Amino acid sequence: MKLVFAGTPEVAVPALDALLASGRHEVAAVVTRPDAPAGRGRRLVASPVAERAEEAGIEVLKPLKPRDADFLERLRQIAPDCCPVVAYGALLPRPALDIPAHGWVNLHFSLLPAWRGAAPVQHAVMAGDEITGASTFLIEEGLDSGPVYGTVTEEIRPTDTSGDLLTRLALAGAGLLAATMDGIEDGTLKAVPQPAEGVSLAPKITVEDARVDWAAPALRVDRVVRGCTPAPGAWTTFRGERLKLVQVTPVPERTGLAPGRLAVGKNSVHVGTGSYAVELLWVQAQGKKPMRAADWARGVRIAEGETLGG
């Protein structure tokens, strides 16, 4: 089939690579978000998908909005059979959805209908799910509600951050997306409507969502930190300034600390929660690089009775 691939971040690159390597399909063009400012100089930088497409000599389309007339006209000229999508980052209007004969097929990083929305991996980790996965589905105008072509499953490990999990899902999902394109082409794969039961939503995680509530149980604190790593980054406050929490671990044998209360040992830093304590392993103070929590504690000279999040 002739394909136009739509995607933007690094997590979409494995799927593009899988389609380029498949030998069965022609990736005629790539659709991605416009160049965005990055770094201290805020210079415009192309998306990871755009960079990979340019390396492969593929035409790159960067519409400000996918409803732009020039973009729709170019898409009609290319006349793709199908448009696979991975984390493109913009809503597709009906005129765009109608152009490819087999529609737009999205690779979504959850087992639909669970965790529909922008942050499925983060929500799965924060909810304490043990199993998640990836799904390919036909895009409709609803939120991730279209019929499903296929799925793969992935275990969520006890120490997984959302970044760890997303890396594995991107690789597994790339194979799933390529297989979905194969099945659509030869007519052996039909999309199945999602069940009405089991729907959950995964809206974008805000900075406020990533603030740790020390009155919550230790397992919840751990899940928030892992779910918000690497972005937007879990955080608390210390002496009125924001402190990023890079890695913590629950310590069930350490009890008796009030929520947020710090206890500093020679090579350890514990914090009380609504249940038992967590140990801070890595933190990042404002304007600083990530460091071991014990080194941070020695540097700031934590006094008896000080707390986080006060």
Secondary structure, DSSP 8 states (H G I E B T S, - for coil): -EEEEEE-SGGGHHHHHHHHHSSS-EEEEEE----EEETTTTEEE--HHHHHHHHTT-EEE--SSTT-HHHHHHHHHH--SBEEEES--S---HHHHTSSTT-EEEEESS-TTTTBSS-HHHHHHHTT-SEEEEEEEE--SSSS-S-EEEEEEEE--TT--HHHHHHHHHHHHHHHHHHHHHHHHHT----B---SSS--B-----TTTTB--TTS-HHHHHHHHHHTTTTT--EEEETTEEEEEEEEEEETT-----BTBEEE-SS-EEEB-SSSEEEEEEEEETTS--EEHHHHHHHHT--TT-BS--
